[in-house]
Amino acid sequence: MTEQQTLVLIKPDGLKKSLTGNILTRLSETKLIIIGAKVLQPKRPLVEEHYQHMREQPFYEELVRYLMGELHTPRVMALVYHGEGAIQKVRQICGATNPEEADPVSIRGAYGRITTKGLYENVIHASSNESEAEREIKLWFEPDELVVTPYPTKEVVGDHCKHRIWI
């Protein structure tokens, strides 16, 4: 297994239900390290870019509203986990996307639900593969927000300051 990174989002329903500690405890079973973490109120452009691959789905608008926190609380905890086999380890603990199909001891099986409109409120997002992990991590985090730099960066000079950006 190779060292990887994966993006994990504890979604607004997970924060509203105070499940953050429970979820982080479960994720600690992976023995991966957290290289970035923050709580934010995601804005529409970020969420639309995150879910770009689902734009044609009939539930797309509801999904965007869900992650923006319009249905629960406008907060998301974004984390980057790093280590051997990170993507597979995290996805296994998360369980199936559909909470009703997820193993009852998985995060989604224990805490997720399906709304009467058919929306999966599954409390957590985890990157599906390495290319998606890279795209998502670069979307949610700046290079200097991570304690390990997993992807190439370059330094840019702005008005009286320098900072790194993803290449």
N, C-alpha and C positions, 0 to 999 in steps of 0.2 A: 504494500500500500504506500502511496505517496502522500507527502504533506499537502494539505489543501486548506482552503478557507471556505466558509459558507456564511451567508447572511441569515440571521434569524430575526424575525420581527414578532414581538409579543403584541398582538393586535389590541385595539381598543377594548374589546369585551374582556380580554384577559386582564387588562389594567383595571377596568371598572369593577371586576369581581375579585380584585386583590389576589390574583393567582401568580403574580410575578415570582414570589419566593418559591412556590411549589414548582413552577416551570423551571426556574434556574436550578433548583435542587435536582430535578430529573435530568436536566441537560448536563449537570456535573458528573453524572454516571459515565459520560463519554470519555472522561479524562482529557478533554481538549482544553486549550487555553482561550480565554477571551482576550482579543487584541484590540477591540473597540466596543464602546457602549455609549449610548445616549438616549435620552427621552426627548421626543419632539412632537410637534403638532404638524403632521404632514399636510402640505398644500396640494391642491388639485394637480398642478403640472407634474409634481413628483409621483403622485399615485398613478396618474394616467401613464406616465412613462414606465413605472414599475409593472403595470398590468397591460402593457402595449400588445402583448400576444393574445389578449382576450377581448380586444376591442369589438369584435364581431359577435360576441356572445350576447344573448338577450338579457342576461343579468349583469352586464358590464357596469351600467350606471349605479346599480345597487351595490356592487362590489367596490366601486370607487368611493361611494358615500360611506360604506362600512369602514374602509381603511382610513379614511379621513376623520373618522370618529363622529360622524353626524348621527349615527344610530346609538352610540354609547357615550364615550368620552373622547374628546379630541386629543388623545395622546397615544403614542406608539413607542415601545422600547425597541431600539435597533441595536443588534449585537453582531459582532463578527467573531466566529469561533475558528481556531486554527489548530491543525495537527494532522496526524495520519488518518486518512479515510474520513475526514471531517464530514463530508456531504452525506455519505451513507450512514454514518453513526448518528448524526442528528436526525436525518429523515426516519430512521428506524424508531427512535424514541418519540418522534412526533406522531407517527402513525399515519394511516390513510387520510387523504384530504377530506373525504366524506366521513364525518364523525360517527355515523351509524355503521360504517364498514370498518372503522378503526378498531384495533385491539383495545379492549376496555382498560388495559393498564397503560396504554400510550397516552400522551398528552391530549391529543384530539379525542380519543375514546373516552377519557375521563372527564374532560372539561368542555368539549365542543357540543354543538347542537345544530339542528337545521330549523330555520324559521318557517313559519307558515307560508311564506312566499318562496321557499325553496333555497334560500341563501345559506351557504355553509358558514356558520359562525364557529370557526374551528380554532380560535384563540392564538394560533401561531402560524408563521410562514417560515419555510426553510428552502433554500435554493435547491433546485432539482438536479443540476449538473455543474461541471466546472465552468463552462462558458456563461451560464446564467448566474452563477455565483460571482464571477468577475464583473459582469454587467451590473448586477444588483449592488454589489459592494461599492463600486465606483459611483453609482447613482446616489446612495444613501450616505456615503462617507467621503470626506476629503482625505488626501494622503496623510496629513499631519494629525488626523484624528485617530490614527491607528498606531499602536506601539511597535508593530512589525509592518514593513512595507512589502506587501505581497506582489505588487505589480510595478512595472517601470513608471517612473515619474520624471518630471523636468522642473527646473526652477524658473519661475517667471518673475520679472521685476515690474511692480506697479508704481503707483504714486508713493514714493518714499518707503516701500516695503518689498520684501521678497516672500514668495511662498511657493510651495510645490503643487503641481497639478498632475493628474493622471495623463499618460501619453496615449 
